[in-house]
Amino acid sequence: MPAAPASHETDFVELFARFEHALAEGNASAAVALVDRELDGHAEPVSLLCDVITPAQRRIGERWQNGEWSVAQEHIATGISLAATEAVARRVRSSPITKGRIIVGCAEREWHALAAMVVATSLRARGWQVTFLGAATPAERLYSYLHQVEPDAVAVSCSVAGGLPSTRRGIESATTAGIPVLAGGAAFGTDDRRARALGATAWAPTLTDGLELVDDLPATVEPVPPLPQDVVAEQRTLDTEHHHFVRRIAERWEPVGAADRGDIVTDTDLALVTRDCVEQPLRTLEGALLTGDGRLVREVAEWANGVLSSRSVPVSEVDALRTEVLGVVADLPRARSMVERYWPHS
């Protein structure tokens, strides 16, 4: 395949920089106008989504994680990215339907709808008739839509590991109806292990891969086999006792930090981060149990360490968090073993 012209690469670098600047400034009008101008100039919609909006959104997350941005700044920028994606979606809605019907949604407890919206818009641009269910789709709602819409396939997006258990329920609903499921998103990691463990028909590491894989999905699939009962029992305990476990840890673990920074890391921001650092490991453990992938525990521990250290919280506090998590899962042997084995400690 011949290389793209140098001018295209230069234009892309400039376009990305301008879009990212609009996000940093909180300027929704500029961001959407930029996308509209590119579409007026016949830019390929999927390229805009893949090469501008998606990487810019990834940078938003990095800035929050590194303590460069507050939660409020992150939310404002994400809202602008959603508006820019909707601008692309408006253009592709008039594209001819040349393929089948597909449902696109997020797992329950998955409130990051942008990735799924990008997928839905890209599929529509490629000729699919798309029903987009949005964020946090309960398995029961998906099941209802399966019978109303009768799709050829389901695409499910999951960005955070806490959404993996509900992704499994969605996969059960779809495959029970004989409908194949394409899974994707950061929560699935860098290989197909988690997607296979949950019973997905196929796993897409990137949007481009997904757009190719969806064309090759089988017409019908068998229902996924049940997961081991002891695994499911521990996951359900973590789910039903989640708020109780969070309170127990919060009562004993109160990290301090950011006092010497004098920047956007306020007491409110640190309190939100601390809450996340309690919630996410417990939810992630649920996903680790159902997938049998202890790497999830290591990943969430590294995430917590990065988020806290960037806010001047000492590493000893991350060790203390590990101890508290071990305390609340003491009666859950599989969960406890995963934390002991995969959560690093100094």
C-alpha positions in Angstrom: 0.0 0.0 0.0 1.6 3.4 -0.9 2.4 5.8 1.9 0.0 8.7 2.5 1.1 12.1 1.2 3.2 14.1 3.6 0.6 17.0 3.5 -2.1 14.6 4.9 0.1 13.8 7.9 0.9 17.5 8.4 -2.8 18.4 8.2 -3.6 15.6 10.7 -1.0 16.9 13.2 -2.4 20.4 12.9 -6.0 19.3 13.2 -5.4 17.2 16.2 -3.5 20.0 17.9 -6.3 22.5 17.2 -9.0 20.1 18.5 -7.0 19.3 21.6 -6.5 23.1 22.2 -10.3 23.6 21.9 -10.8 20.9 24.6 -8.2 22.5 26.9 -9.9 25.8 26.5 -13.4 24.3 27.1 -14.5 25.8 23.8 -17.2 23.5 22.4 -18.1 25.9 19.6 -14.6 25.8 18.2 -14.3 22.1 18.5 -17.5 21.3 16.7 -16.9 24.0 14.1 -13.5 22.4 13.4 -15.1 19.0 12.8 -17.8 20.5 10.7 -15.3 22.3 8.5 -13.3 19.1 8.0 -16.5 17.2 7.0 -17.5 20.0 4.6 -14.0 19.5 3.0 -14.9 15.8 2.5 -12.8 14.4 5.4 -13.5 10.7 6.0 -15.8 10.5 9.1 -14.2 7.4 10.5 -10.7 8.9 10.2 -11.9 12.0 12.1 -13.2 9.7 14.9 -10.1 7.4 15.0 -7.4 10.0 14.4 -8.6 13.1 16.1 -11.5 12.7 18.6 -10.5 9.3 20.1 -6.8 10.1 20.8 -7.8 13.6 22.1 -10.2 11.9 24.5 -7.4 9.5 25.6 -5.2 12.5 26.3 -8.0 14.0 28.5 -8.0 10.9 30.7 -4.2 11.1 31.0 -4.3 14.7 32.1 -6.8 13.9 34.8 -4.8 10.8 35.9 -1.6 12.8 36.0 -3.2 15.5 38.2 -2.9 18.1 35.5 -6.7 18.5 35.2 -9.5 18.6 37.8 -12.5 16.3 37.6 -14.5 19.3 36.3 -12.1 20.0 33.5 -12.2 16.4 32.5 -16.0 16.4 32.4 -16.2 19.6 30.4 -13.7 18.3 27.8 -15.5 14.9 27.5 -18.8 16.7 26.9 -17.1 18.6 24.1 -15.8 15.4 22.6 -19.3 14.0 22.7 -20.7 17.0 20.9 -18.0 16.7 18.2 -18.8 13.0 17.8 -22.5 13.9 17.5 -21.5 16.4 14.7 -20.0 13.5 12.8 -23.0 11.3 13.6 -25.4 13.9 12.1 -23.5 13.7 8.8 -23.4 9.9 8.5 -27.1 9.4 9.2 -28.0 10.1 5.6 -25.5 7.4 4.4 -27.1 4.5 2.5 -27.8 1.4 4.5 -25.9 -1.4 2.7 -25.4 -3.9 5.5 -27.4 -5.5 8.4 -28.7 -4.2 11.7 -26.6 -4.0 14.8 -27.2 -2.9 18.4 -24.4 -0.9 20.1 -24.3 -0.2 23.8 -22.2 0.0 27.0 -22.2 -2.4 29.8 -24.2 -1.6 32.9 -22.2 0.7 35.3 -20.2 1.8 32.2 -21.0 5.5 32.1 -18.3 6.3 29.5 -20.5 6.5 26.5 -18.1 8.2 24.1 -16.3 5.1 22.9 -19.6 3.3 22.2 -20.9 6.4 20.4 -17.7 6.4 18.2 -18.3 2.8 17.4 -22.0 3.4 16.6 -21.2 6.3 14.4 -18.4 4.5 12.5 -20.6 1.5 11.9 -23.3 3.8 10.5 -20.8 5.4 8.2 -19.9 1.9 6.9 -23.5 1.1 6.0 -24.9 -0.6 9.1 -28.3 0.2 10.5 -27.4 1.0 14.1 -29.5 1.1 17.3 -27.4 2.9 19.9 -28.4 2.2 23.5 -26.0 4.7 25.1 -24.3 4.4 28.5 -25.0 1.9 31.2 -27.3 -0.5 29.4 -28.8 -3.1 31.8 -28.9 -6.7 30.5 -32.7 -6.7 30.9 -33.0 -3.6 28.6 -30.7 -5.2 26.1 -32.8 -8.4 26.1 -35.9 -6.4 25.4 -34.3 -4.6 22.5 -33.0 -7.8 21.0 -36.6 -9.0 20.5 -37.8 -5.6 19.3 -35.0 -4.9 16.9 -33.9 -8.4 15.9 -30.4 -7.4 15.1 -27.8 -9.4 13.2 -25.2 -8.6 15.9 -24.5 -6.8 19.1 -21.4 -4.6 19.8 -20.7 -3.9 23.5 -18.2 -1.4 24.8 -16.6 -1.6 28.2 -13.9 0.9 29.3 -13.7 0.1 33.0 -13.3 -3.3 34.5 -16.2 -2.9 36.9 -18.5 -3.2 33.8 -17.3 -6.7 32.9 -19.8 -8.6 35.0 -22.7 -6.8 33.4 -21.0 -7.3 30.0 -21.2 -11.0 30.8 -25.0 -10.7 31.4 -25.4 -8.9 28.2 -23.5 -11.6 26.3 -25.7 -14.2 27.9 -28.8 -12.4 26.8 -27.6 -12.0 23.2 -26.2 -15.5 22.7 -29.3 -17.1 24.2 -31.1 -15.5 21.3 -28.5 -16.8 18.9 -27.0 -13.3 18.2 -23.2 -12.9 18.0 -21.4 -10.3 20.2 -18.4 -8.2 19.3 -16.7 -6.9 22.4 -14.2 -4.0 22.7 -12.9 -1.3 25.0 -10.1 -0.7 27.4 -11.4 -3.1 30.1 -10.8 -6.1 27.8 -7.0 -5.4 27.9 -4.5 -6.1 25.1 -5.5 -9.7 24.2 -8.7 -11.7 23.8 -8.5 -13.6 27.1 -11.2 -11.6 28.9 -13.5 -11.4 26.0 -13.3 -15.2 25.5 -13.8 -15.9 29.2 -17.0 -13.9 29.1 -18.2 -15.6 26.0 -18.0 -12.9 23.4 -18.0 -14.1 19.8 -15.1 -11.8 18.8 -12.9 -9.2 20.4 -11.7 -6.0 18.7 -8.5 -4.4 20.0 -9.1 -1.3 17.9 -12.0 0.4 16.2 -10.5 -0.4 12.8 -10.3 -4.0 13.7 -13.9 -4.0 14.9 -15.1 -2.5 11.6 -13.5 -5.5 9.8 -14.5 -8.2 12.3 -18.1 -7.3 12.4 -18.5 -8.2 8.8 -17.2 -11.7 9.5 -19.4 -12.6 12.5 -21.4 -15.8 12.2 -25.1 -15.6 11.5 -26.0 -17.4 14.7 -24.2 -18.6 17.8 -24.8 -21.0 20.6 -25.6 -19.8 24.1 -22.5 -19.3 26.3 -21.9 -22.0 28.9 -22.4 -21.1 32.5 -19.4 -19.8 34.6 -18.2 -21.9 37.6 -20.6 -21.5 40.5 -18.0 -20.7 43.1 -16.6 -17.9 40.9 -20.1 -16.5 40.4 -20.9 -16.7 44.1 -17.8 -14.6 45.1 -18.5 -12.1 42.4 -22.1 -11.7 43.6 -21.0 -11.3 47.2 -18.7 -8.5 46.1 -21.5 -6.9 44.2 -24.2 -7.1 47.0 -21.7 -6.1 49.7 -20.0 -3.4 47.6 -21.3 -0.3 49.4 -20.7 -2.0 52.8 -17.1 -2.8 51.8 -16.5 0.7 50.5 -17.7 2.2 53.8 -15.5 -0.2 55.8 -12.4 0.8 53.8 -13.3 4.6 53.8 -13.6 4.5 57.6 -10.0 3.2 58.0 -8.2 4.6 54.9 -7.9 8.4 54.6 -4.9 9.3 52.6 -3.5 12.9 52.7 -1.6 14.7 50.0 -1.5 17.6 47.6 -1.0 20.1 50.3 2.3 21.3 48.9 1.3 21.5 45.2 -0.8 24.7 45.1 -2.4 23.8 41.8 -5.7 22.3 40.7 -5.6 19.4 43.1 -8.0 20.7 45.7 -9.4 18.9 48.8 -12.5 18.2 46.8 -10.6 16.7 43.9 -8.5 14.5 46.3 -11.7 13.3 48.0 -13.2 12.3 44.7 -9.9 10.5 43.7 -9.8 8.7 47.1 -13.4 7.5 46.6 -12.5 6.2 43.1 -9.4 4.4 44.5 -11.7 2.5 46.9 -14.5 1.9 44.4 -12.5 0.8 41.4 -10.4 -2.0 43.0 -13.5 -3.6 44.4 -15.4 -3.4 41.2 -12.3 -4.6 39.3 -12.0 -7.6 41.5 -15.5 -8.7 40.2 -14.2 -8.5 36.7 -11.1 -10.4 37.6 -13.0 -13.2 39.1 -15.3 -13.7 36.2 -12.5 -13.6 33.6 -10.0 -15.4 35.7 -7.5 -12.7 34.8 -5.5 -11.5 37.7 -3.8 -8.9 35.6 -6.8 -6.7 36.1 -5.9 -6.4 39.8 -2.3 -5.4 38.9 -3.7 -2.8 36.5 -6.0 -1.2 38.9 -3.3 -1.1 41.6 -0.9 0.6 39.2 -3.7 3.0 38.2 -4.4 3.9 41.9 -0.7 4.3 42.5 -0.4 6.7 39.5 -3.5 8.7 40.4 -2.4 9.1 44.0 1.3 9.7 43.5 0.5 12.5 41.0 -1.4 14.2 43.8 1.5 13.9 46.2 0.0 11.0 48.2 2.9 8.8 49.5 3.2 5.2 48.2 2.7 3.9 51.7 -0.9 4.9 51.4 -1.3 2.6 48.4 0.1 -0.2 50.5 -2.4 0.7 53.2 -5.2 0.5 50.6 -4.1 -3.0 49.6 -4.2 -4.0 53.3 -7.7 -2.7 53.6 -9.0 -4.4 50.5 -7.5 -7.7 51.7 -9.4 -7.1 55.0 -12.8 -6.8 53.4 -12.3 -9.9 51.1 -10.8 -12.1 53.8 -13.7 -14.5 53.5 -13.6 -14.7 49.7 -10.7 -17.1 49.0 -10.5 -16.5 45.2 -10.6 -12.7 45.5 -8.2 -12.7 48.4 -5.7 -14.8 46.5 -5.9 -12.5 43.5 -5.1 -9.4 45.6 -2.3 -11.2 47.4 -0.7 -12.4 44.1 -1.3 -9.5 41.7 -1.4 -6.3 43.8 2.2 -5.3 44.2 3.4 -3.9 47.6 6.6 -2.4 48.8 
